[in-house]
Amino acid sequence: MKVVVTGKGGQLAWELVQLAPQGVELICVSSIELDISNQSLVNEFINKIKPDLVINAAAYTAVDKAEDDIVTAYSVNELGTKYLAQACKSIKARILHVSTDFVFDGSNTTPYATDATPNPINVYGASKLAGDLALQQILPESSVIVRTAWVYSVNGNNFVKSMLRLMREKPRLDIIYDQVGTPTWAKGLAQWLWIIAYKPEVIGIYHWTDAGIASWYDFAIAIQELAIEKGLLKEAIPVSPILTSAYLTPAKRPEYSVMDKSSAETVAGINTIHWRKQLSTMIDELLIGA
């Protein structure tokens, strides 16, 4: 199977490369190597490579910056997805497309089902939803949209690595506790995607994060506890919970973005693993690479 992965240099693409099954001819491209917002370049590239599958892990993910950089956010997240879908349709290729919990407004109090009505509250979420809708319209019978959230990896910049750095540098931290979701180890998401890559009968929308629920404060506390336990941090610093209103950002965030993963577990034949266990394993990987 010939597979193109976009988003090279990002956390998920990196994990997809590490976990690529034997027999896969993998072509992983960065935005420099393939600007997905350029239709002619996308058409030329896809028609030259002729992949069986495209895993679209490319996205404009600067949530706060997107509030002012609207054109670029939509160019990548909507038009980029649209152009990939059109090019794949022309050669009868399949797409696995990574989306986000930010398509929801956060007003739920129970996990969002895959058929819940999207209602994004920021430009990033709206631009990602626009891309999802374009893909569904162009390639409904040979595409998968997987929404995920709070992604981290040993590779790249993310909340876990930022917390570890700040916990070494700062005497104390204030972390938001009234935004609730589920952390996702990128390696677990990559494993799910590779399983689905070999299931062409699977189409539609799915949710994949780790299991469980956490606030950003809960996540930070767990990072500190596990890092001290494993010797990655020498000592604890005070970590205090604060309200979102005490840390205003240009983009609004959903207060609640836990998603129902049951259908994704069923089609893949695997269960999600609790986020704290996944975090522990990721920190072990950081120690090996240290």
C-alpha positions as CSV (number, residue, x, y, z in Angstrom):
1,M,0.0,0.0,0.0
2,K,1.3,3.4,-1.0
3,V,0.5,6.1,1.7
4,V,1.0,9.8,1.7
5,V,1.1,11.5,5.1
6,T,0.8,15.3,5.3
7,G,2.0,17.4,8.2
8,K,5.5,16.1,8.4
9,G,7.3,17.7,11.4
10,G,4.1,17.6,13.4
11,Q,3.5,15.3,16.4
12,L,1.0,12.9,14.7
13,A,2.9,12.6,11.4
14,W,6.1,11.7,13.4
15,E,4.3,9.0,15.2
16,L,2.7,7.7,12.0
17,V,6.2,7.3,10.5
18,Q,7.5,5.5,13.6
19,L,4.6,3.0,13.5
20,A,4.3,2.5,9.7
21,P,3.6,-1.2,9.1
22,Q,5.9,-3.3,7.0
23,G,5.0,-3.3,3.4
24,V,3.8,0.3,3.4
25,E,5.5,2.6,0.9
26,L,5.3,5.8,2.9
27,I,5.7,9.4,1.6
28,C,5.6,12.0,4.3
29,V,5.5,15.6,3.3
30,S,5.8,18.9,5.1
31,S,4.1,22.2,4.1
32,I,7.3,23.2,2.4
33,E,7.3,20.0,0.3
34,L,3.6,20.3,-0.5
35,D,1.5,23.4,0.2
36,I,-1.9,21.8,0.4
37,S,-3.6,25.2,0.0
38,N,-2.2,25.3,-3.6
39,Q,-4.7,23.4,-5.8
40,S,-2.4,22.9,-8.8
41,L,0.5,21.7,-6.6
42,V,-1.8,19.2,-4.8
43,N,-3.2,17.9,-8.1
44,E,0.3,17.5,-9.6
45,F,1.7,15.8,-6.5
46,I,-1.2,13.3,-6.0
47,N,-1.4,12.4,-9.7
48,K,2.4,11.8,-9.8
49,I,2.6,9.7,-6.6
50,K,-0.8,8.0,-7.1
51,P,-1.2,6.9,-3.4
52,D,-3.8,4.3,-2.3
53,L,-4.4,6.4,0.8
54,V,-3.7,9.9,2.1
55,I,-3.6,10.5,5.9
56,N,-4.1,14.3,6.3
57,A,-2.4,15.3,9.5
58,A,-1.6,18.8,8.2
59,A,-3.5,21.7,9.8
60,Y,-3.2,25.3,10.8
61,T,-3.4,24.8,14.6
62,A,-2.3,28.1,16.0
63,V,-5.7,28.6,17.8
64,D,-5.2,32.2,19.1
65,K,-3.3,33.4,16.0
66,A,-6.1,32.1,13.8
67,E,-8.5,34.8,15.2
68,D,-6.5,37.4,13.2
69,D,-5.0,35.1,10.5
70,I,-8.4,34.0,9.2
71,V,-7.4,33.7,5.5
72,T,-4.5,31.4,6.2
73,A,-6.5,29.2,8.7
74,Y,-9.2,28.6,6.1
75,S,-6.7,28.2,3.3
76,V,-5.0,25.3,5.0
77,N,-7.9,23.8,7.0
78,E,-10.7,24.1,4.5
79,L,-9.2,24.6,1.0
80,G,-6.3,22.2,1.7
81,T,-8.7,19.5,2.7
82,K,-10.9,20.2,-0.2
83,Y,-8.0,20.1,-2.7
84,L,-6.7,16.8,-1.3
85,A,-10.2,15.3,-1.5
86,Q,-10.7,16.4,-5.1
87,A,-7.3,15.0,-6.1
88,C,-7.9,11.7,-4.3
89,K,-11.3,11.4,-6.0
90,S,-9.7,11.7,-9.4
91,I,-7.4,8.7,-8.8
92,K,-9.9,6.8,-6.5
93,A,-7.7,7.1,-3.4
94,R,-9.0,7.1,0.1
95,I,-8.4,9.8,2.8
96,L,-8.1,9.6,6.6
97,H,-8.5,13.1,7.8
98,V,-7.7,14.4,11.3
99,S,-10.1,16.9,12.8
100,T,-10.7,18.4,16.3
101,D,-12.9,18.6,19.3
102,F,-13.0,22.4,18.7
103,V,-15.8,21.9,16.2
104,F,-18.0,21.8,19.3
105,D,-19.0,24.7,21.5
106,G,-18.4,23.0,24.8
107,S,-22.0,23.3,26.1
108,N,-22.5,19.6,26.6
109,T,-22.2,17.9,30.0
110,T,-21.9,14.4,28.6
111,P,-19.4,13.1,25.9
112,Y,-20.1,14.4,22.4
113,A,-21.5,11.7,20.0
114,T,-20.1,11.5,16.5
115,D,-23.4,12.8,15.1
116,A,-23.7,15.7,17.6
117,T,-24.3,19.1,15.9
118,P,-21.0,21.1,15.5
119,N,-21.0,24.7,16.7
120,P,-17.4,26.0,16.7
121,I,-16.7,29.1,18.9
122,N,-13.4,30.1,17.3
123,V,-11.9,30.5,13.9
124,Y,-9.7,27.4,14.2
125,G,-12.7,25.2,15.0
126,A,-14.8,26.8,12.2
127,S,-12.0,26.4,9.6
128,K,-11.6,22.7,10.6
129,L,-15.3,22.1,10.4
130,A,-15.4,23.7,6.9
131,G,-12.7,21.2,5.8
132,D,-14.6,18.3,7.3
133,L,-17.8,19.3,5.4
134,A,-15.9,19.7,2.1
135,L,-14.4,16.2,2.5
136,Q,-17.8,14.7,3.3
137,Q,-19.3,16.4,0.2
138,I,-16.5,15.4,-2.2
139,L,-15.5,11.9,-1.0
140,P,-18.2,10.5,1.3
141,E,-17.7,6.9,0.3
142,S,-14.0,6.7,0.8
143,S,-13.1,9.0,3.6
144,V,-12.8,8.9,7.4
145,I,-12.8,12.0,9.7
146,V,-11.4,11.4,13.1
147,R,-11.8,14.1,15.7
148,T,-9.2,14.2,18.4
149,A,-8.1,16.5,21.3
150,W,-5.3,17.7,23.5
151,V,-2.6,15.9,21.5
152,Y,1.0,15.4,22.8
153,S,4.0,13.4,21.8
154,V,7.7,13.1,22.7
155,N,8.3,14.9,19.4
156,G,7.4,18.6,18.9
157,N,5.9,21.2,21.2
158,N,3.0,20.4,23.4
159,F,1.4,20.9,26.9
160,V,3.4,18.0,28.5
161,K,6.8,19.2,27.4
162,S,5.9,22.9,28.2
163,M,4.8,21.9,31.7
164,L,8.0,19.9,32.3
165,R,10.1,22.9,31.3
166,L,8.0,25.4,33.3
167,M,8.1,23.2,36.4
168,R,11.9,23.4,36.2
169,E,12.0,27.1,35.6
170,K,9.2,28.6,37.7
171,P,8.6,28.8,41.4
172,R,4.8,28.1,40.9
173,L,2.2,27.7,38.2
174,D,-1.5,28.7,37.7
175,I,-3.4,26.3,35.5
176,I,-7.0,26.5,34.2
177,Y,-9.4,24.0,35.8
178,D,-12.7,24.9,34.2
179,Q,-11.9,23.5,30.7
180,V,-12.5,19.8,30.6
181,G,-11.5,17.3,28.0
182,T,-9.3,14.3,27.4
183,P,-5.5,14.2,26.7
184,T,-4.4,12.2,23.7
185,W,-1.0,10.5,23.2
186,A,-0.3,10.9,19.5
187,K,1.1,7.4,19.4
188,G,-2.3,5.9,20.3
189,L,-4.0,8.0,17.6
190,A,-1.4,6.8,15.1
191,Q,-2.0,3.2,16.0
192,W,-5.8,3.7,15.4
193,L,-5.2,5.3,12.1
194,W,-2.9,2.5,10.9
195,I,-5.6,-0.1,11.8
196,I,-8.2,1.9,9.9
197,A,-5.9,2.3,6.9
198,Y,-6.3,-1.5,6.3
199,K,-10.1,-1.3,6.7
200,P,-11.4,0.4,3.5
201,E,-15.0,-0.4,4.4
202,V,-14.7,2.0,7.3
203,I,-16.1,5.5,6.4
204,G,-17.6,8.4,8.2
205,I,-16.9,10.3,11.4
206,Y,-15.2,8.9,14.5
207,H,-13.7,10.2,17.7
208,W,-10.4,9.1,19.2
209,T,-8.7,10.4,22.3
210,D,-7.4,8.5,25.3
211,A,-9.9,7.3,27.9
212,G,-11.0,9.3,30.9
213,I,-11.7,13.0,31.7
214,A,-9.4,15.8,32.9
215,S,-9.1,19.5,33.3
216,W,-5.8,21.2,32.2
217,Y,-5.1,21.5,36.0
218,D,-5.6,17.7,36.4
219,F,-3.3,17.1,33.5
220,A,-0.6,19.4,34.9
221,I,-0.8,17.8,38.3
222,A,-0.4,14.3,36.8
223,I,2.5,15.4,34.7
224,Q,4.3,16.7,37.8
225,E,3.5,13.6,39.9
226,L,4.7,11.2,37.2
227,A,7.8,13.2,36.3
228,I,8.9,13.3,40.0
229,E,8.1,9.6,40.4
230,K,10.3,8.7,37.4
231,G,13.1,11.1,38.2
232,L,12.5,13.6,35.4
233,L,11.8,16.4,37.9
234,K,13.7,16.8,41.1
235,E,11.0,18.5,43.2
236,A,7.4,19.7,43.1
237,I,6.3,23.3,42.8
238,P,2.9,24.6,43.8
239,V,0.3,24.3,41.0
240,S,-2.9,26.3,41.6
241,P,-6.2,26.0,39.7
242,I,-7.5,29.1,38.1
243,L,-10.6,30.1,36.1
244,T,-10.4,30.7,32.3
245,S,-11.5,34.2,33.1
246,A,-8.2,34.8,34.9
247,Y,-6.3,33.8,31.7
248,L,-7.9,35.4,28.8
249,T,-6.9,34.4,25.3
250,P,-7.9,35.8,21.8
251,A,-9.8,32.6,21.0
252,K,-12.5,31.1,23.1
253,R,-12.1,27.5,24.1
254,P,-14.8,24.9,24.7
255,E,-15.5,24.4,28.4
256,Y,-16.3,20.7,27.8
257,S,-14.9,18.7,24.9
258,V,-15.0,15.1,26.0
259,M,-16.0,12.8,23.1
260,D,-17.6,9.4,22.8
261,K,-15.1,7.0,21.4
262,S,-17.2,3.8,21.3
263,S,-17.7,3.6,17.6
264,A,-14.0,4.1,16.9
265,E,-13.2,1.4,19.4
266,T,-15.7,-1.0,17.7
267,V,-14.4,-0.5,14.1
268,A,-10.8,-0.8,15.1
269,G,-11.2,-3.7,17.6
270,I,-9.2,-1.9,20.3
271,N,-10.1,0.0,23.4
272,T,-8.9,3.4,24.5
273,I,-6.4,3.5,27.3
274,H,-6.7,5.9,30.2
275,W,-4.9,9.2,29.7
276,R,-2.8,8.9,32.8
277,K,-1.4,5.5,31.8
278,Q,-0.6,6.8,28.3
279,L,1.0,9.9,29.9
280,S,3.2,7.6,32.0
281,T,4.3,5.6,29.0
282,M,5.1,8.8,27.1
283,I,7.3,10.1,30.0
284,D,9.1,6.8,30.0
285,E,9.9,7.5,26.3
286,L,11.1,11.0,27.2
287,L,13.5,9.4,29.7
288,I,14.9,7.0,27.2
289,G,15.6,9.8,24.8
290,A,17.0,12.1,27.5
